[in-house]
Amino acid sequence: MHSSIIEPTTYHVFENEAAQLEQCKEWNLLSEKASKAKVFFYKRNGLSLPCSIIGYVDKMTAVIELENKQLHCIHPSYLKEMQAANYGQRPAAAAEEAAETAGSEPVGAEPEGSATETPQEEASPAAEPVKLEAMEADAAGNQAEETAPEEPSPKGKAKKEKASKLQLPEDKVKMTATVKEFTTVPNNFSDNDDEVIIYEAVSILEPETEIGDAWSSNSATLKKLELEIGDKIAFEAKIVSKKLTRHPVPYKINNPSKIQKEPS
């Protein structure tokens, strides 16, 4: 067993490859055009170990499985950094500086529980491990920064404050939505734009909650339905607070499944 492993106590396993692809795209580990998963590499202490992403603890914590079937919690951004060919090639001076800031924490000690390995931990091997409290605070800070709404203008302040109070469920829920628009948005990791669908009258059935506008990737599954503007669909999905690039749509629908057209 590798000494740096942080095993999850509980986690969500991806239902299928489509769910895995959607989450990896949301974490920017795969491009929006990717049609299948790929092998990732977990790099630590001079080793480069093949691994696969099998699930997640929460939006900030991916769960990977190594070749020896060990499970490990890791921040998605950290895993992305590890895919760079020059990852870990740090100058000795940087390692010494990191060691000084690490204090007297013993090298090789592991935090308890299901803490996530984050990019801030890997300043150098000598700087490991970061204390559990610091890791949790950092993860919470990253999540707050990622999901915090933009500073509202005076005219739209009341409207945005109301929207920010909407409590989104953490798990998949039954929903309905009406197709409003088909469009594309730029993809910094590809030469082609990403195809997306914008929906209106989006609602969660239980508990009954009106969402308004939301968007999703126009995946291969959705394309098979040959949707048109005005079509109403029912499905199960996870909804998160994520604004669509260049459009005033604040919520994203992830991993829709059991999709059905409703009679018009």
PENOR-V735222 format. One record per backbone hydrogen bond with DSSP energy under -0.5 kcal/mol. NH is the residue of the N-H (numbers start at 1). CO is the residue of the C=O. E is the energy in kcal/mol with one decimal. If there is no record, write none. Layout:
# PENOR-V735222
NH;CO;E / NH;CO;E
This chain:
# PENOR-V735222
5;2;-1.5 / 7;5;-0.6 / 12;56;-3.4 / 14;54;-2.1 / 20;16;-1.8 / 21;17;-2.8 / 22;18;-2.3 / 23;19;-2.1 / 24;20;-2.3 / 25;21;-2.2 / 26;22;-1.9 / 27;23;-1.9 / 28;25;-1.3 / 29;24;-2.9 / 30;24;-1.0 / 34;31;-1.7 / 40;51;-2.1 / 42;49;-3.2 / 43;41;-0.6 / 44;47;-1.6 / 47;44;-2.3 / 49;42;-3.0 / 50;48;-0.5 / 51;40;-2.6 / 52;65;-1.8 / 54;52;-0.7 / 54;63;-2.0 / 55;63;-1.3 / 56;12;-2.1 / 57;61;-2.3 / 58;61;-0.9 / 61;58;-1.7 / 62;74;-2.7 / 63;55;-2.4 / 64;62;-0.5 / 64;72;-2.6 / 65;52;-2.7 / 66;70;-2.5 / 67;50;-0.8 / 69;66;-2.0 / 72;64;-2.0 / 73;6;-2.6 / 74;62;-2.3 / 75;117;-4.6 / 78;75;-0.6 / 79;75;-2.1 / 80;76;-2.1 / 81;77;-2.0 / 82;78;-1.6 / 83;79;-0.6 / 83;80;-1.2 / 84;81;-1.6 / 87;84;-1.6 / 89;86;-1.7 / 90;88;-1.7 / 94;91;-0.5 / 95;91;-1.6 / 96;92;-2.3 / 97;93;-2.3 / 98;94;-2.3 / 99;95;-2.1 / 100;96;-1.8 / 101;97;-1.6 / 102;98;-1.0 / 103;100;-1.0 / 105;102;-1.0 / 109;106;-1.4 / 117;73;-0.9 / 118;116;-0.5 / 121;118;-1.7 / 122;118;-0.5 / 122;119;-0.9 / 123;120;-0.6 / 123;121;-0.6 / 124;121;-0.6 / 127;124;-1.4 / 128;125;-1.4 / 135;131;-2.1 / 136;132;-2.5 / 137;133;-2.2 / 138;134;-2.3 / 139;135;-2.5 / 140;136;-2.4 / 141;137;-2.2 / 142;138;-2.6 / 143;139;-2.3 / 144;140;-2.4 / 145;141;-2.2 / 146;142;-2.3 / 147;143;-2.3 / 148;144;-1.5 / 157;153;-0.7 / 157;154;-0.6 / 160;156;-2.2 / 161;157;-2.3 / 162;158;-1.6 / 163;159;-1.8 / 164;160;-2.2 / 165;161;-0.7 / 165;162;-0.8 / 166;163;-1.5 / 168;166;-0.7 / 173;237;-2.8 / 175;235;-3.1 / 176;203;-2.0 / 177;233;-2.0 / 178;200;-2.4 / 179;231;-2.9 / 180;198;-2.8 / 181;198;-2.0 / 183;196;-2.2 / 185;194;-2.0 / 190;187;-1.6 / 194;185;-3.0 / 196;183;-2.8 / 197;216;-2.8 / 198;181;-3.1 / 199;214;-3.6 / 200;178;-2.8 / 202;212;-2.8 / 203;176;-2.4 / 204;209;-3.1 / 205;174;-2.5 / 206;174;-0.5 / 209;204;-2.3 / 211;202;-2.9 / 211;209;-0.5 / 212;202;-1.6 / 213;211;-0.5 / 214;199;-1.5 / 215;251;-1.8 / 216;197;-1.9 / 218;195;-2.5 / 219;217;-1.8 / 223;219;-2.2 / 224;220;-1.5 / 225;221;-0.5 / 225;222;-1.0 / 226;223;-1.5 / 227;222;-0.6 / 230;179;-2.5 / 231;228;-2.2 / 233;177;-2.9 / 234;260;-2.8 / 235;175;-2.3 / 236;257;-2.5 / 237;173;-2.2 / 238;254;-2.1 / 240;252;-2.5 / 242;240;-1.1 / 242;250;-1.0 / 244;249;-2.3 / 247;244;-2.0 / 249;247;-1.8 / 250;248;-0.5 / 252;240;-2.7 / 253;215;-3.4 / 254;238;-3.6 / 254;252;-0.6 / 257;236;-2.6 / 260;234;-2.6 / 262;232;-3.1
